[in-house]
Amino acid sequence: MDSISAINSQEQQAIEELVKRVRLGDTQALGALYDRYAGRVYAFLLRAVQRELAEELLQDVFVALWQKVYLYDPQRGSFNAWFFTLVRHRLYDALPKYQKHQSEDLLSVPGVVESVAELAGDRSDLEDQVLRLFRDEELRRAVNHLPPDQRQTIMMTYFGGLSHRELAEKLNLPVSTIKGRARLGLQRLRQLLPEQS
């Protein structure tokens, strides 16, 4: 676990350096932050809203990051905590407008959209989801230690939002192969990661 902790420390330093560069107007640094966080932010947003709004909010979040990065103070907490508070606030701001535009028919179709009203109403649950989804730089490091086929499966299903069946179709593999890779990858992650409370 010491190697993962060392990697986490190096990762935090790299993130802080990118943030400093963004403050100076470096668009390439913003692009690097986008590459690091966009997938997880998008996956989180998809849990609350439909794809089109999630895409809009994703862009809005990074525009807001560009405009408000000066507000981040490393003495008050980590960049991850600050950034995901920004994500959460953008989502909260969008939910009332989103709810207003949803028709009764759309909301009544099973599986089309989660109950946005429940999600918005229980902010502590939403905050817990954000923390669970994004606190784990350690998880990202551990995923990078997986064999390529297991890493691809974990990334595309758990972080990319594909089902096992969708990934199997995309890779032209049997669903059982994808499920096996996911199972082995998760077992390996349990070995690599310390117990979470």
C-alpha positions as CSV (number, residue, x, y, z in Angstrom):
1,M,0.0,0.0,0.0
2,D,3.0,2.3,0.4
3,S,3.5,2.5,-3.3
4,I,-0.2,3.5,-3.8
5,S,0.2,6.2,-1.1
6,A,3.3,7.5,-2.8
7,I,1.5,7.6,-6.1
8,N,-1.4,9.4,-4.4
9,S,1.0,12.0,-3.0
10,Q,2.6,12.5,-6.5
11,E,-0.9,12.7,-8.0
12,Q,-2.0,15.4,-5.6
13,Q,1.2,17.4,-6.4
14,A,0.5,17.0,-10.1
15,I,-3.1,18.2,-9.6
16,E,-2.0,21.2,-7.6
17,E,0.5,22.1,-10.3
18,L,-2.2,21.9,-12.9
19,V,-4.5,24.1,-10.8
20,K,-1.7,26.7,-10.5
21,R,-1.3,26.7,-14.3
22,V,-5.0,27.1,-14.8
23,R,-4.9,30.1,-12.6
24,L,-2.3,31.6,-14.9
25,G,-4.6,31.0,-17.9
26,D,-3.1,27.8,-19.2
27,T,-5.8,26.1,-21.3
28,Q,-3.6,23.0,-21.7
29,A,-3.7,22.5,-17.9
30,L,-7.4,22.9,-18.0
31,G,-7.5,20.2,-20.7
32,A,-5.4,18.0,-18.5
33,L,-7.8,18.5,-15.5
34,Y,-10.7,17.8,-17.9
35,D,-9.0,14.5,-18.9
36,R,-8.6,13.5,-15.3
37,Y,-12.1,14.3,-14.1
38,A,-14.6,14.5,-16.9
39,G,-15.4,10.8,-17.0
40,R,-16.2,10.6,-13.3
41,V,-18.2,13.9,-13.3
42,Y,-20.2,12.7,-16.3
43,A,-21.0,9.4,-14.7
44,F,-22.2,11.2,-11.6
45,L,-24.3,13.6,-13.5
46,L,-25.9,10.7,-15.5
47,R,-27.2,9.3,-12.2
48,A,-29.3,12.5,-11.7
49,V,-30.3,13.7,-15.2
50,Q,-30.6,12.6,-18.8
51,R,-27.7,12.4,-21.1
52,E,-28.3,15.8,-22.9
53,L,-28.4,17.8,-19.7
54,A,-25.4,15.8,-18.2
55,E,-23.4,16.8,-21.3
56,E,-24.4,20.4,-20.9
57,L,-23.6,20.4,-17.2
58,L,-20.2,18.7,-17.8
59,Q,-19.2,21.6,-20.0
60,D,-20.7,24.1,-17.6
61,V,-18.7,22.7,-14.7
62,F,-15.4,23.1,-16.6
63,V,-16.3,26.6,-17.7
64,A,-17.0,27.4,-14.0
65,L,-13.7,25.8,-13.0
66,W,-11.9,28.1,-15.5
67,Q,-13.8,31.2,-14.2
68,K,-13.6,30.4,-10.5
69,V,-10.3,28.6,-10.0
70,Y,-9.0,31.6,-8.1
71,L,-11.5,30.8,-5.3
72,Y,-9.7,27.5,-4.6
73,D,-7.6,27.7,-1.5
74,P,-5.3,24.7,-0.8
75,Q,-5.1,25.7,2.8
76,R,-8.8,25.1,3.3
77,G,-8.9,21.6,1.7
78,S,-8.1,19.5,-1.3
79,F,-8.8,20.4,-4.8
80,N,-11.0,17.3,-5.2
81,A,-13.3,18.4,-2.3
82,W,-13.5,22.0,-3.7
83,F,-14.1,20.8,-7.3
84,F,-16.8,18.3,-6.4
85,T,-18.5,20.9,-4.3
86,L,-18.6,23.0,-7.5
87,V,-20.0,20.0,-9.4
88,R,-22.7,19.5,-6.8
89,H,-23.7,23.1,-6.8
90,R,-24.0,23.2,-10.6
91,L,-26.2,20.1,-10.4
92,Y,-28.4,21.6,-7.7
93,D,-28.8,24.8,-9.7
94,A,-29.9,22.8,-12.8
95,L,-32.4,20.4,-11.1
96,P,-35.4,22.8,-10.6
97,K,-35.2,23.9,-14.3
98,Y,-34.8,20.3,-15.3
99,Q,-37.7,19.1,-13.3
100,K,-39.9,21.8,-14.8
101,H,-39.2,20.6,-18.3
102,Q,-39.9,17.0,-17.7
103,S,-43.3,15.8,-18.8
104,E,-45.4,13.4,-16.7
105,D,-45.2,10.8,-19.4
106,L,-41.4,10.8,-19.4
107,L,-41.2,10.5,-15.7
108,S,-43.7,7.6,-15.7
109,V,-41.7,5.4,-18.1
110,P,-39.7,2.9,-16.0
111,G,-35.9,3.2,-16.4
112,V,-35.9,6.4,-18.4
113,V,-34.9,8.8,-15.7
114,E,-34.4,8.5,-11.9
115,S,-36.7,10.4,-9.7
116,V,-35.0,13.7,-9.8
117,A,-37.3,15.0,-7.1
118,E,-36.1,12.3,-4.7
119,L,-32.5,12.9,-5.6
120,A,-32.8,16.7,-5.2
121,G,-34.9,16.3,-2.0
122,D,-32.3,14.2,-0.2
123,R,-29.2,16.3,-0.6
124,S,-27.2,14.3,2.0
125,D,-27.7,11.2,-0.1
126,L,-26.5,13.1,-3.2
127,E,-23.5,14.4,-1.3
128,D,-22.7,10.9,-0.2
129,Q,-22.8,9.8,-3.8
130,V,-20.5,12.6,-4.8
131,L,-18.0,11.7,-2.0
132,R,-18.1,8.0,-2.8
133,L,-17.7,8.6,-6.5
134,F,-14.9,11.1,-6.4
135,R,-12.9,10.7,-3.2
136,D,-11.0,7.8,-4.5
137,E,-7.9,8.9,-6.2
138,E,-6.6,5.7,-4.5
139,L,-9.1,3.8,-6.5
140,R,-7.9,5.3,-9.7
141,R,-4.4,4.4,-8.9
142,A,-5.4,0.8,-8.0
143,V,-7.3,0.5,-11.3
144,N,-4.2,1.4,-13.2
145,H,-2.5,-1.6,-11.6
146,L,-5.0,-4.0,-13.1
147,P,-4.3,-6.1,-16.2
148,P,-5.4,-4.1,-19.4
149,D,-8.5,-6.3,-20.1
150,Q,-9.7,-6.0,-16.5
151,R,-8.9,-2.3,-16.4
152,Q,-10.8,-1.7,-19.6
153,T,-13.8,-3.6,-18.3
154,I,-13.9,-1.8,-15.0
155,M,-13.4,1.6,-16.5
156,M,-16.0,1.2,-19.2
157,T,-18.7,-0.4,-17.0
158,Y,-18.3,1.2,-13.6
159,F,-17.0,4.6,-14.7
160,G,-18.2,4.8,-18.3
161,G,-21.7,3.8,-17.6
162,L,-21.9,0.8,-20.0
163,S,-23.7,-2.4,-19.0
164,H,-21.9,-5.7,-19.3
165,R,-24.0,-6.5,-22.3
166,E,-23.3,-3.2,-24.0
167,L,-19.5,-3.6,-23.5
168,A,-19.7,-7.2,-24.8
169,E,-21.4,-5.9,-28.0
170,K,-18.9,-3.1,-28.3
171,L,-15.9,-5.4,-28.0
172,N,-17.5,-8.3,-29.8
173,L,-17.0,-10.6,-26.8
174,P,-19.3,-12.9,-24.9
175,V,-21.1,-11.3,-21.9
176,S,-19.7,-14.1,-19.7
177,T,-16.1,-12.9,-20.6
178,I,-16.9,-9.3,-19.7
179,K,-18.5,-10.5,-16.4
180,G,-15.5,-12.6,-15.6
181,R,-13.1,-9.8,-16.3
182,A,-15.2,-7.5,-14.1
183,R,-15.3,-10.1,-11.2
184,L,-11.5,-10.7,-11.4
185,G,-10.8,-6.9,-11.6
186,L,-13.0,-6.2,-8.5
187,Q,-11.3,-9.0,-6.6
188,R,-7.9,-7.5,-7.4
189,L,-9.1,-4.0,-6.4
190,R,-10.2,-5.4,-3.0
191,Q,-6.7,-6.7,-2.5
192,L,-5.1,-3.4,-3.6
193,L,-7.3,-1.1,-1.6
194,P,-7.3,-0.7,2.2
195,E,-10.6,-1.3,4.0
196,Q,-12.9,1.7,3.7
197,S,-15.0,2.6,6.7
